[in-house]
């Protein structure tokens, strides 16, 4: 079972360990510096959520740059492939939970995220869930010592509802078999 829970001081040490892993540097490229992660637990509580698979923490979700007038919010998701059973499945379940939370609990109209442009497989998976590439930000981010491009992908509430409906329609014929 995959679920999201607020960041707590007990799990904060795991976040610090993730931030030090070289293969997870991409996620932490825009996050607060490690020193901030270590000293601002209280500030992080409201905008960071830990992804749990069963009872162990396997990733983190950040809600950033809320725009209350336009009802949009930036999200960032990191799943540690070394700690979870199936990274793609966990990620899919988390994206669904985040969308449900943002669109129906917070009543926002849009969520978006920035990913490094070379992450073509991730962009493709997101597009299959009705995410749209809205922009390419050229040389907008320093990663591993080089300026690299980022893609901005967005998902509107109505596009998410349409995707959910399509998923349900695809499952109904299978249930009849």
VEXMI-414963 format. One record per residue: residue number from 1; x, y, z of N, C-alpha, C in turn; residue in three letters. Coordinates in nm, 4 decimals, decimal comma, always signed. Atoms other than C-alpha are relative to their C-alpha. Layout:
! VEXMI-414963
NUM	X	Y	Z	X	Y	Z	X	Y	Z	Ala;
...
***
This chain:
! VEXMI-414963
1	+0,0843	-0,1183	+0,0000	+0,0000	+0,0000	+0,0000	+0,0889	+0,1248	+0,0000	Unk;
2	-0,0768	-0,1240	+0,0116	+0,1350	+0,3403	-0,1007	-0,0852	+0,1147	+0,0530	Unk;
3	+0,0737	-0,1144	-0,0549	+0,0377	+0,6528	+0,0905	+0,0939	+0,1163	+0,0259	Unk;
4	-0,0730	-0,1233	-0,0299	+0,1459	+1,0091	+0,1593	-0,0318	+0,0435	+0,1415	Unk;
5	+0,0186	-0,0547	-0,1334	+0,2000	+1,1441	+0,5076	+0,0890	+0,1229	+0,0147	Unk;
6	-0,0839	-0,1204	-0,0184	+0,3337	+1,4815	+0,6239	+0,1390	-0,0358	+0,0510	Unk;
7	-0,1366	+0,0153	-0,0490	+0,7055	+1,5120	+0,6879	+0,0007	+0,0226	+0,1505	Unk;
8	-0,0119	-0,0124	-0,1456	+0,7847	+1,4580	+1,0542	+0,1475	-0,0015	+0,0375	Unk;
9	-0,1411	+0,0032	-0,0420	+1,1067	+1,5022	+1,2525	+0,0593	-0,1411	+0,0000	Unk;
10	-0,0492	+0,1377	-0,0020	+1,1333	+1,1223	+1,2797	+0,0491	-0,0455	-0,1370	Unk;
11	-0,0357	+0,0418	+0,1360	+1,1591	+1,0845	+0,9020	+0,1010	+0,0965	-0,0625	Unk;
12	-0,0854	-0,1044	+0,0578	+1,3655	+1,3980	+0,8445	+0,1410	-0,0502	-0,0280	Unk;
13	-0,1343	+0,0529	+0,0221	+1,6935	+1,2083	+0,8773	+0,0061	-0,0777	-0,1309	Unk;
14	+0,0031	+0,0724	+0,1285	+1,5878	+0,9889	+0,5821	+0,0088	+0,0979	-0,1165	Unk;
15	-0,0074	-0,1016	+0,1062	+1,5386	+1,3027	+0,3705	+0,1435	+0,0486	-0,0152	Unk;
16	-0,1403	-0,0418	+0,0062	+1,8909	+1,4138	+0,4586	+0,0855	-0,1070	-0,0676	Unk;
17	-0,0738	+0,1087	+0,0648	+2,0229	+1,0724	+0,3529	-0,0279	-0,0029	-0,1499	Unk;
18	+0,0327	-0,0058	+0,1430	+1,8360	+1,0965	+0,0215	+0,0742	+0,1148	-0,0674	Unk;
19	-0,0637	-0,1186	+0,0599	+1,9790	+1,4435	-0,0389	+0,1481	-0,0215	-0,0253	Unk;
20	-0,1427	+0,0280	+0,0188	+2,3305	+1,2995	-0,0124	+0,0272	-0,1059	-0,1054	Unk;
21	-0,0201	+0,1058	+0,0994	+2,2754	+1,0175	-0,2660	+0,0253	+0,0625	-0,1374	Unk;
22	-0,0322	-0,0587	+0,1311	+2,4437	+1,1046	-0,5983	-0,1089	-0,0222	-0,1048	Unk;
23	+0,1012	+0,0282	+0,1019	+2,1703	+0,9368	-0,8059	-0,1300	+0,0776	+0,0217	Unk;
24	+0,1204	-0,0788	-0,0266	+1,9055	+1,1589	-0,6434	+0,0258	+0,1504	-0,0067	Unk;
25	-0,0344	-0,1426	+0,0085	+2,0855	+1,4897	-0,7021	-0,0965	+0,0784	-0,0880	Unk;
26	+0,0922	-0,0694	+0,0907	+1,8449	+1,5728	-0,9833	-0,1199	+0,0546	+0,0754	Unk;
27	+0,1170	-0,0442	-0,0753	+1,5529	+1,5914	-0,7425	+0,0334	+0,1171	+0,0915	Unk;
28	-0,0355	-0,1010	-0,0994	+1,7362	+1,8033	-0,4875	+0,0667	+0,1230	-0,0621	Unk;
29	-0,0679	-0,1123	+0,0659	+1,8788	+2,0463	-0,7489	-0,0643	+0,1340	+0,0310	Unk;
30	+0,0695	-0,1251	-0,0283	+1,6158	+2,3102	-0,6729	-0,0470	+0,0096	+0,1441	Unk;
31	+0,0432	+0,0015	-0,1388	+1,5441	+2,2118	-0,3158	+0,0914	+0,0879	+0,0834	Unk;
32	-0,0885	-0,0774	-0,0876	+1,6824	+2,4056	-0,0240	+0,1327	-0,0729	+0,0183	Unk;
33	-0,1279	+0,0654	-0,0259	+2,0514	+2,3406	+0,0427	-0,0107	-0,0954	+0,1191	Unk;
34	+0,0029	+0,0995	-0,1069	+2,1288	+2,0503	+0,2752	-0,0079	+0,0664	+0,1370	Unk;
35	+0,0026	-0,0663	-0,1298	+2,1912	+2,2897	+0,5612	-0,1421	+0,0464	+0,0325	Unk;
36	+0,1384	-0,0408	-0,0228	+1,8383	+2,4254	+0,5145	-0,0873	-0,1203	+0,0361	Unk;
37	+0,0771	+0,1203	-0,0323	+1,6974	+2,0720	+0,5134	+0,0255	-0,0394	+0,1445	Unk;
38	-0,0351	+0,0421	-0,1355	+1,8809	+2,0106	+0,8386	-0,0519	+0,0954	+0,1065	Unk;
39	+0,0348	-0,0985	-0,1026	+1,7724	+2,3292	+1,0126	-0,1434	+0,0510	-0,0070	Unk;
40	+0,1340	-0,0581	+0,0142	+1,4235	+2,4089	+0,8853	-0,1091	-0,1065	-0,0022	Unk;
41	+0,1007	+0,1058	-0,0049	+1,2237	+2,0992	+0,9747	-0,1385	+0,0592	+0,0175	Unk;
42	+0,1313	-0,0592	-0,0256	+0,9409	+2,3119	+1,1086	-0,0569	+0,0678	-0,1236	Unk;
43	+0,0473	-0,0673	+0,1211	+0,9206	+2,5183	+0,7882	-0,0399	-0,1001	-0,1076	Unk;
44	+0,0259	+0,0999	+0,1039	+0,9257	+2,2063	+0,5689	-0,1272	-0,0793	+0,0264	Unk;
45	+0,1137	+0,0841	-0,0363	+0,6368	+2,0430	+0,7538	-0,1229	+0,0242	-0,0869	Unk;
46	+0,1222	-0,0295	+0,0733	+0,3631	+2,2206	+0,5583	+0,0052	-0,0296	-0,1478	Unk;
47	-0,0064	+0,0163	+0,1445	+0,4928	+2,1629	+0,2086	+0,0730	-0,1247	-0,0448	Unk;
48	-0,0656	+0,1257	+0,0347	+0,6711	+1,8273	+0,2206	-0,0796	-0,1170	+0,0541	Unk;
49	+0,0691	+0,1219	-0,0386	+0,5106	+1,4856	+0,2300	+0,0908	-0,1178	-0,0299	Unk;
50	-0,0822	+0,1188	+0,0188	+0,6790	+1,1487	+0,2654	-0,0866	-0,1081	-0,0635	Unk;
51	+0,0668	+0,1111	+0,0658	+0,5825	+0,8610	+0,0376	+0,0370	-0,1270	+0,0768	Unk;
52	-0,0210	+0,1268	-0,0703	+0,5396	+0,5358	+0,2277	-0,0516	-0,1138	-0,0869	Unk;
53	+0,0480	+0,1249	+0,0571	+0,5196	+0,1912	+0,0757	-0,0049	-0,0974	+0,1173	Unk;
54	+0,0239	+0,0738	-0,1241	+0,3719	-0,0258	+0,3474	+0,0402	+0,0910	+0,1160	Unk;
55	-0,0347	-0,0846	-0,1144	+0,5469	+0,1163	+0,6550	+0,1340	+0,0708	-0,0142	Unk;
56	-0,1323	-0,0613	+0,0130	+0,8777	+0,2361	+0,5124	-0,0031	+0,1197	-0,0955	Unk;
57	-0,0069	-0,1170	+0,0884	+0,9561	+0,5776	+0,3621	+0,0813	-0,0333	-0,1254	Unk;
58	-0,0683	+0,0301	+0,1267	+1,0490	+0,5454	-0,0077	+0,0165	+0,1226	-0,0897	Unk;
59	-0,0117	-0,1185	+0,0835	+1,0252	+0,9009	-0,1383	-0,0584	+0,1225	+0,0667	Unk;
60	+0,0470	-0,1279	-0,0544	+0,9206	+1,2587	-0,0934	-0,0736	+0,0778	-0,1089	Unk;
61	+0,0764	-0,0879	+0,0888	+0,6732	+1,5029	-0,2486	+0,0090	+0,1408	+0,0573	Unk;
62	+0,0010	-0,1406	-0,0412	+0,7060	+1,8802	-0,2368	-0,1102	+0,0722	-0,0753	Unk;
63	+0,0951	-0,0922	+0,0617	+0,4333	+2,1322	-0,3054	+0,0641	+0,1377	+0,0079	Unk;
64	-0,0758	-0,1248	+0,0079	+0,5979	+2,4537	-0,4212	-0,0787	+0,1066	-0,0754	Unk;
65	+0,0480	-0,1108	+0,0840	+0,5106	+2,7937	-0,5640	-0,1511	+0,0004	-0,0200	Unk;
66	+0,1451	-0,0059	+0,0109	+0,1421	+2,8008	-0,4867	-0,0421	+0,1361	-0,0525	Unk;
67	+0,0568	-0,1228	+0,0550	-0,0458	+3,0587	-0,6903	-0,1490	-0,0038	+0,0317	Unk;
68	+0,1368	+0,0121	-0,0481	-0,3695	+3,1097	-0,5019	-0,1023	+0,0671	-0,0920	Unk;
69	+0,0950	-0,0661	+0,0900	-0,5303	+3,3484	-0,7536	-0,0320	-0,0877	-0,1209	Unk;
70	+0,0202	+0,0865	+0,1161	-0,4801	+3,1162	-1,0522	-0,0325	-0,1431	+0,0405	Unk;
71	+0,0269	+0,1344	-0,0528	-0,5262	+2,8098	-0,8288	+0,0888	-0,1050	-0,0676	Unk;
72	-0,0962	+0,0953	+0,0550	-0,2098	+2,6398	-0,9576	+0,1113	-0,0229	+0,1014	Unk;
73	-0,1047	+0,0360	-0,0948	+0,0730	+2,4685	-0,7755	+0,1052	-0,0853	-0,0704	Unk;
74	-0,1086	+0,0817	+0,0527	+0,4120	+2,3250	-0,8628	+0,0223	-0,1173	+0,0938	Unk;
75	-0,0280	+0,1196	-0,0783	+0,4875	+1,9719	-0,7493	+0,1353	-0,0573	-0,0393	Unk;
76	-0,1237	+0,0728	+0,0272	+0,8067	+1,7699	-0,7250	-0,0100	-0,1333	+0,0721	Unk;
77	+0,0123	+0,1346	-0,0549	+0,8203	+1,3950	-0,6675	+0,1326	-0,0729	-0,0157	Unk;
78	-0,1196	+0,0822	+0,0056	+1,1160	+1,1714	-0,5826	-0,0313	-0,1336	+0,0652	Unk;
79	+0,0158	+0,1350	-0,0531	+1,0951	+0,7943	-0,5375	+0,1357	-0,0679	-0,0085	Unk;
80	-0,1299	+0,0683	-0,0057	+1,4089	+0,6076	-0,4284	-0,0184	-0,1438	-0,0476	Unk;
81	+0,0188	+0,1329	+0,0593	+1,4230	+0,3023	-0,6543	+0,0627	-0,1106	+0,0844	Unk;
82	-0,0648	+0,1011	-0,0843	+1,6481	+0,1247	-0,4036	-0,0863	-0,0417	+0,1186	Unk;
83	+0,0808	+0,0282	-0,1188	+1,3806	+0,1332	-0,1338	-0,1401	-0,0520	-0,0298	Unk;
84	+0,1374	+0,0419	+0,0283	+1,0575	+0,0521	-0,3169	-0,0005	-0,1239	-0,0897	Unk;
85	+0,0109	+0,1243	+0,0758	+0,9340	-0,2649	-0,4825	-0,0086	+0,0253	-0,1508	Unk;
86	+0,0193	-0,0299	+0,1420	+0,8326	-0,1072	-0,8163	-0,0136	+0,1515	-0,0150	Unk;
87	-0,0030	-0,1470	+0,0063	+0,9279	+0,2568	-0,8804	-0,1099	+0,0560	-0,0894	Unk;
88	+0,1027	-0,0518	+0,0914	+0,6912	+0,3029	-1,1766	-0,1393	-0,0098	+0,0613	Unk;
89	+0,1306	+0,0184	-0,0618	+0,3927	+0,1612	-0,9910	-0,0202	+0,0953	+0,1177	Unk;
90	+0,0073	-0,0924	-0,1137	+0,4664	+0,3612	-0,6752	-0,0189	+0,1423	-0,0504	Unk;
91	+0,0115	-0,1361	+0,0552	+0,5123	+0,6788	-0,8831	-0,1400	+0,0251	-0,0546	Unk;
92	+0,1350	-0,0161	+0,0551	+0,1827	+0,6245	-1,0672	-0,1025	+0,0177	+0,1113	Unk;
93	+0,0943	-0,0111	-0,1110	-0,0047	+0,5702	-0,7417	+0,0139	+0,1344	+0,0716	Unk;
94	-0,0224	-0,1286	-0,0672	+0,1544	+0,8805	-0,5890	-0,0534	+0,1151	-0,0837	Unk;
95	+0,0528	-0,1067	+0,0850	+0,0729	+1,1008	-0,8899	-0,1520	+0,0069	+0,0097	Unk;
96	+0,1465	+0,0018	-0,0149	-0,2904	+0,9901	-0,8590	-0,0410	+0,0625	+0,1336	Unk;
97	+0,0335	-0,0545	-0,1317	-0,2954	+1,0689	-0,4859	+0,0234	+0,1507	+0,0062	Unk;
98	-0,0295	-0,1437	+0,0003	-0,1329	+1,4079	-0,5385	-0,1078	+0,0745	-0,0773	Unk;
99	+0,1032	-0,0653	+0,0818	-0,3803	+1,4946	-0,8155	-0,1318	+0,0062	+0,0761	Unk;
100	+0,1235	+0,0007	-0,0785	-0,6739	+1,3904	-0,5968	+0,0053	+0,1072	+0,1094	Unk;
101	-0,0169	-0,0960	-0,1088	-0,5399	+1,6010	-0,3098	-0,0055	+0,1440	-0,0519	Unk;
102	-0,0084	-0,1371	+0,0525	-0,4611	+1,9087	-0,5186	-0,1308	+0,0434	-0,0649	Unk;
103	+0,1191	-0,0395	+0,0747	-0,7704	+1,9046	-0,7398	-0,1285	-0,0043	+0,0825	Unk;
104	+0,1278	+0,0170	-0,0678	-1,0384	+1,7882	-0,4988	+0,0006	+0,0411	+0,1465	Unk;
105	-0,0066	-0,0466	-0,1387	-0,9177	+1,8713	-0,1480	+0,0380	+0,1477	+0,0041	Unk;
106	-0,0437	-0,1393	+0,0017	-0,7278	+2,1944	-0,2151	-0,0816	+0,0833	-0,0979	Unk;
107	+0,0821	-0,0632	+0,1027	-0,9610	+2,2743	-0,5071	+0,0825	+0,0902	-0,0927	Unk;
108	-0,0824	-0,0718	+0,0974	-0,6786	+2,3898	-0,7344	-0,0382	-0,0447	-0,1404	Unk;
109	+0,0352	+0,0281	+0,1383	-0,7213	+2,4008	-1,1130	+0,1141	-0,0608	-0,0807	Unk;
110	-0,1140	+0,0444	+0,0793	-0,3696	+2,3115	-1,2235	+0,1150	-0,0405	+0,0911	Unk;
111	-0,1265	+0,0341	-0,0624	-0,0585	+2,1318	-1,1104	+0,1036	-0,0124	-0,1113	Unk;
112	-0,1052	+0,0098	+0,1005	+0,2725	+2,1451	-1,2904	+0,1303	-0,0397	+0,0663	Unk;
113	-0,1313	+0,0365	-0,0519	+0,6266	+2,0226	-1,2537	+0,1052	+0,0279	-0,1062	Unk;
114	-0,1153	-0,0186	+0,0879	+0,9694	+2,0850	-1,4001	+0,0848	-0,1249	+0,0095	Unk;
115	-0,0906	+0,1143	+0,0033	+1,1826	+1,7933	-1,5108	+0,1140	+0,0324	-0,0962	Unk;
116	-0,1109	-0,0201	+0,0929	+1,5199	+1,7801	-1,6801	-0,0412	-0,0534	-0,1362	Unk;
117	+0,0458	+0,0322	+0,1354	+1,4692	+1,7671	-2,0568	+0,0449	-0,1379	-0,0465	Unk;
118	-0,0460	+0,1319	+0,0448	+1,6713	+1,4468	-2,0977	-0,0829	-0,1148	+0,0588	Unk;
119	+0,0856	+0,1042	-0,0604	+1,4107	+1,2568	-1,8897	-0,1184	-0,0314	-0,0908	Unk;
120	+0,1025	+0,0240	+0,1020	+1,2194	+1,1534	-2,2029	-0,1006	-0,1073	+0,0409	Unk;
121	+0,0929	+0,1059	-0,0418	+1,0717	+0,8342	-2,0526	-0,1009	+0,0524	+0,1016	Unk;
122	+0,0907	-0,0581	-0,0987	+0,9270	+1,0246	-1,7580	-0,0997	+0,0933	-0,0684	Unk;
123	+0,0899	-0,0910	+0,0727	+0,7860	+1,2928	-1,9884	-0,1043	-0,0794	-0,0778	Unk;
124	+0,0928	+0,0837	+0,0760	+0,6292	+1,0210	-2,2038	-0,1060	-0,0617	+0,0904	Unk;
125	+0,0971	+0,0577	-0,0944	+0,4667	+0,8511	-1,9027	-0,0987	+0,1055	+0,0488	Unk;
126	+0,0893	-0,1063	-0,0458	+0,3295	+1,1823	-1,7791	-0,0979	+0,0400	-0,1105	Unk;
127	+0,0885	-0,0363	+0,1119	+0,1917	+1,2689	-2,1243	-0,1093	-0,1042	-0,0198	Unk;
128	+0,1037	+0,1030	+0,0128	+0,0083	+0,9351	-2,1288	-0,1086	+0,0186	+0,1058	Unk;
129	+0,0993	-0,0316	-0,1032	-0,1720	+1,0615	-1,8157	-0,0606	+0,1374	-0,0180	Unk;
130	+0,0586	-0,1292	+0,0389	-0,2899	+1,3807	-1,9949	+0,0801	+0,1220	+0,0445	Unk;
131	-0,0872	-0,1151	-0,0236	+0,0024	+1,5976	-1,8814	+0,0412	+0,0560	-0,1356	Unk;
132	-0,0387	-0,0665	+0,1244	+0,1034	+1,8505	-2,1478	+0,1320	+0,0724	+0,0223	Unk;
133	-0,1243	-0,0769	-0,0056	+0,4512	+1,9851	-2,2171	-0,0366	+0,1437	-0,0361	Unk;
134	+0,0394	-0,1392	+0,0196	+0,3878	+2,3570	-2,1770	+0,1158	+0,0896	-0,0391	Unk;
135	-0,1145	-0,0858	+0,0324	+0,7396	+2,4919	-2,2130	+0,1293	-0,0791	+0,0098	Unk;
136	-0,1375	+0,0472	-0,0128	+1,1037	+2,4137	-2,2619	+0,0811	+0,1199	+0,0464	Unk;
137	-0,0794	-0,1081	-0,0555	+1,3205	+2,6316	-2,0421	+0,1468	-0,0290	-0,0330	Unk;
138	-0,1351	+0,0265	+0,0484	+1,6553	+2,6512	-2,2167	+0,1037	+0,0451	+0,1020	Unk;
139	-0,1106	-0,0255	-0,0923	+1,9627	+2,6295	-1,9946	-0,0472	+0,0682	+0,1289	Unk;
140	+0,0614	-0,0635	-0,1175	+1,7491	+2,7095	-1,6915	+0,0482	-0,0563	+0,1325	Unk;
141	-0,0359	+0,0687	-0,1232	+1,9111	+2,4786	-1,4415	+0,1434	-0,0505	-0,0089	Unk;
142	-0,1350	+0,0556	-0,0064	+2,2616	+2,3900	-1,3364	-0,0098	-0,1376	+0,0634	Unk;
143	+0,0044	+0,1378	-0,0473	+2,2929	+2,0138	-1,2994	+0,1298	-0,0681	-0,0371	Unk;
144	-0,1293	+0,0651	+0,0179	+2,6174	+1,8242	-1,2543	+0,0990	+0,0902	-0,0727	Unk;
145	-0,0981	-0,0952	+0,0505	+2,8140	+2,1359	-1,3389	-0,0309	+0,0625	-0,1347	Unk;
146	+0,0336	-0,0553	+0,1309	+2,6373	+2,2183	-1,6662	-0,1390	+0,0617	+0,0021	Unk;
147	+0,1334	-0,0562	+0,0170	+2,3457	+2,4381	-1,7638	-0,0785	-0,0929	-0,0922	Unk;
148	+0,0813	+0,0940	+0,0772	+2,0682	+2,2107	-1,8891	-0,1418	+0,0542	-0,0159	Unk;
149	+0,1384	-0,0378	+0,0254	+1,7185	+2,2489	-2,0287	-0,0931	-0,0751	+0,0947	Unk;
150	+0,1063	+0,0635	-0,0774	+1,4055	+2,1734	-1,8300	-0,1288	+0,0060	-0,0816	Unk;
151	+0,1340	-0,0017	+0,0568	+1,0557	+2,0852	-1,9440	-0,0982	+0,0340	+0,1115	Unk;
152	+0,1091	-0,0279	-0,0923	+0,7505	+2,2289	-1,7727	-0,1203	-0,0779	-0,0517	Unk;
153	+0,1174	+0,0785	+0,0348	+0,4630	+1,9817	-1,7765	-0,1145	+0,0407	+0,0909	Unk;
154	+0,1155	-0,0424	-0,0776	+0,1153	+2,0800	-1,6653	-0,1165	-0,0956	-0,0155	Unk;
155	+0,1208	+0,0817	+0,0007	-0,2044	+1,8977	-1,5793	-0,1137	+0,0840	+0,0560	Unk;
156	+0,1185	-0,0728	-0,0444	-0,5411	+2,0712	-1,5580	-0,0986	-0,0964	+0,0652	Unk;
157	+0,0990	+0,0804	-0,0714	-0,8192	+1,9481	-1,3327	-0,0923	-0,0738	-0,0974	Unk;
158	+0,0926	+0,0651	+0,0943	-1,0519	+1,8790	-1,6267	+0,0696	-0,1081	-0,0825	Unk;
159	-0,0748	+0,1041	+0,0719	-0,7782	+1,6843	-1,8102	+0,0214	-0,1215	+0,0890	Unk;
160	-0,0148	+0,1116	-0,0937	-0,7215	+1,4747	-1,4990	-0,1316	-0,0774	+0,0100	Unk;
161	+0,1299	+0,0662	-0,0071	-1,0956	+1,4016	-1,4707	-0,0243	-0,0847	-0,1255	Unk;
162	+0,0148	+0,0733	+0,1255	-1,0990	+1,2966	-1,8375	+0,0859	-0,1260	+0,0008	Unk;
163	-0,0899	+0,1152	-0,0064	-0,8003	+1,0660	-1,7827	-0,0577	-0,1069	+0,0934	Unk;
164	+0,0594	+0,0946	-0,0942	-0,9695	+0,9047	-1,4788	-0,1181	-0,0713	-0,0648	Unk;
165	+0,1157	+0,0586	+0,0682	-1,2856	+0,8513	-1,6827	+0,0454	-0,1010	-0,1047	Unk;
166	-0,0521	+0,0920	+0,1016	-1,0847	+0,6917	-1,9659	+0,0525	-0,1280	+0,0646	Unk;
167	-0,0523	+0,1171	-0,0708	-0,9115	+0,4601	-1,7175	-0,1135	-0,0904	+0,0482	Unk;
168	+0,1139	+0,0786	-0,0475	-1,2449	+0,3513	-1,5721	-0,0685	-0,0723	-0,1155	Unk;
169	+0,0635	+0,0617	+0,1168	-1,3905	+0,2842	-1,9183	+0,0830	-0,1163	-0,0536	Unk;
170	-0,0857	+0,1091	+0,0459	-1,0901	+0,0705	-2,0087	-0,0094	-0,1197	+0,0927	Unk;
171	+0,0084	+0,1092	-0,0970	-1,1308	-0,1363	-1,6911	-0,1342	-0,0698	-0,0004	Unk;
172	+0,1349	+0,0600	-0,0010	-1,5062	-0,1961	-1,7269	-0,0119	-0,1211	-0,0918	Unk;
173	+0,0105	+0,1199	+0,0863	-1,4831	-0,4309	-2,0311	+0,0813	-0,1179	+0,0554	Unk;
174	-0,0801	+0,1068	-0,0561	-1,2087	-0,6291	-1,8562	-0,0729	-0,0663	+0,1165	Unk;
175	+0,0730	+0,0540	-0,1142	-1,4296	-0,6719	-1,5502	-0,1115	-0,0952	-0,0462	Unk;
176	+0,1080	+0,0854	+0,0516	-1,7000	-0,8305	-1,7682	+0,0516	-0,1345	-0,0477	Unk;
177	-0,0541	+0,1266	+0,0525	-1,4644	-1,1016	-1,8976	+0,0078	-0,1089	+0,1030	Unk;
***
